[in-house]
Amino acid sequence: MLRLEDLTPLQGNLKSLSKTDFEKLKKNIVDNGFLAPFFIWQSMEKGEPRNYYLDGTQRDRVLREMSKDPAYKLPAKFPVSFIDAKNKQDAAKII
């Protein structure tokens, strides 16, 4: 389990999300909860772990927006599953 603040997108901001799709995904999260874990590749950078998620860019985007709205009560941590990879490039291939 990790906090949203502890997650970093591996892909950056590559995927776009229309307002309609954003609202659909938000409704799905509200109705069904957060069902699937983020798949995480963990790298040590400057002696600290950095948690890159290999999927879930859109879910992360929606959850971060929801966290700004007091109408939504999000959990402090979200489920993750760690993936083994030699380096960032190897982790990117898994995507």
Secondary structure, 3 states (H helix, E strand, C coil): CECHHHEEECCCCCCCCCHHHHHHHHHHHHHHCCCCCEEEEEEEECCEEEEEECCCHHHHHHHHHHHCCCCCCCCCCECEEECCCCCHHHHHHHC
